[in-house]
Amino acid sequence: MGSRMTWPQIRTSDAYRGRWVALDNCRYDARTAQPVEGTIIDADDDLAELCARIRQGDNRYCAILFCDELDEEEETLAPISTSRPTLPSVH
């Protein structure tokens, strides 16, 4: 693999859509701390298989993201949703 791509480029690529993608040497969004660009080191439909290969290789500190569909509205937004569920208060 070894291609350096932005996250929007990856999400619009037929080769990665619907697959788990492992990125190394990532550049992160300062606001969301999510990867916005990186070198693709591997990809797989099966997360467990991808993780097993990553553990066996030299790239143990990579970001693994699921490549879903990119809506036109999302092209200008952060690469991954940053919303978090609200948890009930425990007293």
C-alpha positions as CSV (number, residue, x, y, z in Angstrom):
1,M,0.0,0.0,0.0
2,G,2.0,3.0,1.2
3,S,-0.1,5.7,-0.4
4,R,-0.4,9.0,1.4
5,M,-3.9,10.3,1.2
6,T,-6.3,12.6,2.9
7,W,-9.2,11.1,4.8
8,P,-11.8,12.6,2.3
9,Q,-9.8,11.0,-0.5
10,I,-9.8,7.7,1.2
11,R,-13.6,7.9,1.9
12,T,-14.4,8.5,-1.8
13,S,-12.1,5.7,-3.0
14,D,-13.9,2.6,-4.1
15,A,-10.9,0.6,-3.0
16,Y,-11.5,1.5,0.7
17,R,-15.2,2.2,1.1
18,G,-16.8,-0.2,3.6
19,R,-13.4,-1.4,4.8
20,W,-11.2,-0.8,7.9
21,V,-8.1,1.3,6.9
22,A,-4.8,1.5,8.9
23,L,-3.0,4.8,8.6
24,D,0.6,5.6,9.7
25,N,2.4,8.9,9.9
26,C,-0.9,10.7,10.4
27,R,-1.6,14.4,10.4
28,Y,-4.3,15.2,13.0
29,D,-6.9,17.9,13.1
30,A,-6.0,20.3,15.9
31,R,-9.6,20.8,16.9
32,T,-10.9,17.2,16.9
33,A,-7.7,15.2,17.3
34,Q,-8.9,13.0,14.4
35,P,-6.6,11.9,11.6
36,V,-7.1,14.0,8.4
37,E,-4.2,12.5,6.4
38,G,-1.9,9.5,6.5
39,T,0.0,6.8,4.8
40,I,-2.2,3.8,4.1
41,I,-0.4,0.7,5.4
42,D,-3.2,-1.9,5.2
43,A,-7.0,-2.3,4.7
44,D,-9.4,-5.1,5.3
45,D,-13.1,-5.9,5.5
46,D,-12.5,-7.7,8.8
47,L,-11.2,-5.6,11.7
48,A,-9.8,-8.6,13.5
49,E,-7.8,-9.8,10.5
50,L,-6.4,-6.2,10.0
51,C,-5.4,-6.0,13.6
52,A,-3.7,-9.4,13.5
53,R,-1.6,-8.3,10.6
54,I,-0.8,-4.9,12.2
55,R,0.4,-6.8,15.4
56,Q,2.7,-8.9,13.3
57,G,4.2,-6.0,11.4
58,D,6.3,-3.0,12.3
59,N,3.5,-0.4,12.3
60,R,2.0,-1.0,15.7
61,Y,1.2,2.6,16.4
62,C,-1.2,3.4,13.6
63,A,-4.7,4.8,13.4
64,I,-7.4,2.4,12.3
65,L,-10.6,3.9,10.9
66,F,-13.7,2.6,9.2
67,C,-14.2,4.1,5.7
68,D,-17.9,4.8,5.3
69,E,-19.7,6.8,2.7
70,L,-18.8,10.5,2.3
71,D,-21.8,12.8,1.9
72,E,-21.3,16.1,0.0
73,E,-22.2,18.0,3.2
74,E,-19.4,16.2,5.1
75,E,-16.6,17.2,2.6
76,T,-16.0,20.4,4.6
77,L,-16.5,18.9,8.0
78,A,-14.2,17.0,10.3
79,P,-13.2,13.5,9.0
80,I,-15.0,11.7,11.8
81,S,-18.0,12.6,13.8
82,T,-16.9,14.1,17.1
83,S,-20.3,14.0,18.8
84,R,-20.4,11.9,22.0
85,P,-23.5,10.4,23.6
86,T,-24.7,12.2,26.7
87,L,-24.3,10.0,29.8
88,P,-26.7,10.3,32.7
89,S,-25.3,11.8,35.9
90,V,-24.5,9.4,38.7
91,H,-24.9,10.8,42.2
